[in-house]
Amino acid sequence: MTLLDTPELPTTRRPFNTPLESGLRCLFLLEAMAPATCDVQRLVYLDYLLVHSADVPDGPASLHARMPHRGGQWLVRRQLVSEGLALMSSRELLDQRFTPFGIHYAATELTHPFLQYLNSAYAQNMREVAAWIARAFQTMADAELQGFMTTHLGRWGAEFDAGEAGR
């Protein structure tokens, strides 16, 4: 059997768009924002911004390539982020805290040492963008962050439509 004969991996074994990938991004975000905590919805917004940081004016280069209609991604990410948080929590890499405002998540004493093992260029970029997100958005109230996201939603990815219209 050659590499060309290798069957395609089942979707459940792919590392992209999985709870593992989403959970790792949440770990980077929570570490950058420690000791602050975040609820799931805030992490959904921040996860989008981590992947597509160049969508924000004066934001750093995005971790992933620009895609058409990417603005709608944060609307369907909640389940994936929730599953990622559950996975990381089951490994004690983040802490679930029950507050009067709902369940919040925070980095634990294991988060930083674990993330230090991830030293690829991609992980370093993620660390730097997560630190930028913490500086830019951590003090923003939940309603303000939601307003920011919904205000920009239609623009993120629409540049592809505008470019296609000129052809």
C-alpha positions in Angstrom: 0.0 0.0 0.0 1.3 3.5 -0.9 0.4 6.9 0.4 -1.8 7.3 -2.6 -3.8 4.2 -1.5 -4.3 5.4 2.1 -8.0 5.8 2.7 -9.1 9.2 3.9 -9.2 9.7 7.6 -12.7 9.7 9.1 -13.9 13.2 10.1 -13.8 12.2 13.8 -10.0 11.8 13.5 -9.2 15.1 11.9 -7.7 17.8 14.1 -9.4 20.8 12.5 -12.8 22.1 13.5 -12.9 19.8 16.4 -13.4 20.2 20.1 -9.7 19.6 20.6 -8.7 22.5 18.3 -11.4 24.8 19.8 -10.4 23.8 23.4 -6.8 24.6 22.7 -7.6 28.0 21.4 -9.7 28.6 24.6 -6.8 27.6 26.7 -4.6 30.2 25.0 -7.3 32.8 25.5 -7.9 32.0 29.1 -4.2 32.0 29.9 -3.8 35.4 28.3 -6.7 36.8 30.3 -5.9 35.1 33.7 -7.0 35.5 36.4 -10.2 36.8 34.6 -13.0 34.3 33.8 -15.2 34.1 30.7 -18.5 32.5 29.9 -19.1 30.4 26.8 -20.6 33.2 24.7 -17.6 35.5 25.4 -15.3 32.7 24.5 -17.2 32.1 21.2 -16.6 35.8 20.3 -13.0 35.7 21.4 -12.4 32.4 19.6 -13.6 34.0 16.3 -11.3 37.0 16.9 -8.4 34.8 17.7 -8.7 33.0 14.4 -9.6 36.1 12.3 -7.8 38.9 14.2 -7.1 40.8 11.0 -10.9 41.5 10.7 -10.4 43.9 13.6 -9.1 47.4 12.5 -5.4 47.5 13.4 -5.5 43.8 14.5 -2.6 41.4 13.9 -2.4 39.0 11.0 -5.1 36.3 11.2 -4.1 32.8 12.2 -6.3 31.3 9.4 -6.8 32.3 5.8 -9.7 34.7 5.0 -12.8 32.9 3.8 -16.0 34.2 2.2 -18.8 34.7 4.7 -16.6 34.0 7.7 -18.5 36.5 9.7 -21.2 33.9 10.3 -18.8 31.4 11.8 -19.2 32.7 15.3 -22.9 32.1 15.1 -22.4 28.3 14.7 -19.3 27.9 17.0 -21.0 27.7 20.3 -21.4 23.9 20.3 -17.8 23.3 19.2 -16.5 25.8 21.9 -18.7 24.1 24.5 -17.3 20.7 23.6 -13.8 22.0 23.6 -14.2 23.5 27.1 -15.6 20.2 28.4 -12.6 18.4 27.0 -10.1 20.8 28.6 -12.0 20.8 31.8 -12.0 17.0 31.9 -8.1 17.2 31.8 -8.0 19.9 34.5 -6.6 22.4 32.1 -9.3 24.8 32.9 -11.6 25.5 35.7 -15.4 25.7 35.6 -16.8 28.2 38.1 -20.4 28.5 39.0 -21.2 32.2 39.5 -24.5 34.1 39.9 -24.1 35.0 36.2 -23.7 31.4 35.0 -20.8 29.1 34.4 -17.5 30.8 33.8 -14.2 29.3 32.8 -10.6 30.1 33.9 -7.1 28.9 33.5 -5.7 26.6 36.1 -2.2 26.1 37.5 -1.8 23.4 34.8 -2.8 25.6 31.8 0.5 27.5 31.5 2.8 24.5 31.9 0.7 22.5 29.4 0.8 25.3 26.8 4.5 25.7 27.2 4.8 22.3 25.5 3.2 23.7 22.4 6.1 25.6 20.8 5.4 25.5 17.0 5.3 28.8 15.0 1.5 28.4 14.9 1.3 28.1 18.7 3.6 31.1 19.2 1.4 33.1 16.9 -1.7 32.0 18.8 -0.1 33.0 22.0 0.7 36.5 20.7 -2.7 37.0 19.2 -4.4 35.8 22.4 -2.3 38.4 24.3 -3.4 41.1 21.9 -7.1 40.0 22.3 -6.7 40.2 26.1 -5.3 43.8 25.9 -7.9 44.9 23.3 -11.1 43.2 24.6 -10.7 42.0 28.2 -12.1 45.2 29.7 -15.0 45.4 27.2 -18.3 44.6 28.9 -20.2 41.6 27.5 -22.9 43.9 25.9 -20.2 46.0 24.3 -18.4 43.0 22.9 -21.7 41.6 21.5 -22.4 45.0 19.9 -18.9 45.0 18.3 -19.4 41.5 16.9 -22.9 42.2 15.5 -21.9 45.5 14.0 -19.1 44.0 12.1 -20.8 40.7 11.2 -21.9 41.6 7.7 -18.5 43.0 6.7 -16.4 40.0 7.7 -16.1 38.0 4.5 -18.2 40.3 2.4 -15.1 41.6 0.6 -15.2 38.4 -1.5 -18.7 39.2 -2.7 -17.6 42.8 -3.6 -14.6 41.4 -5.5 -16.7 38.9 -7.3 -19.2 41.5 -8.4 -16.6 43.4 -10.3 -15.8 40.5 -12.6 
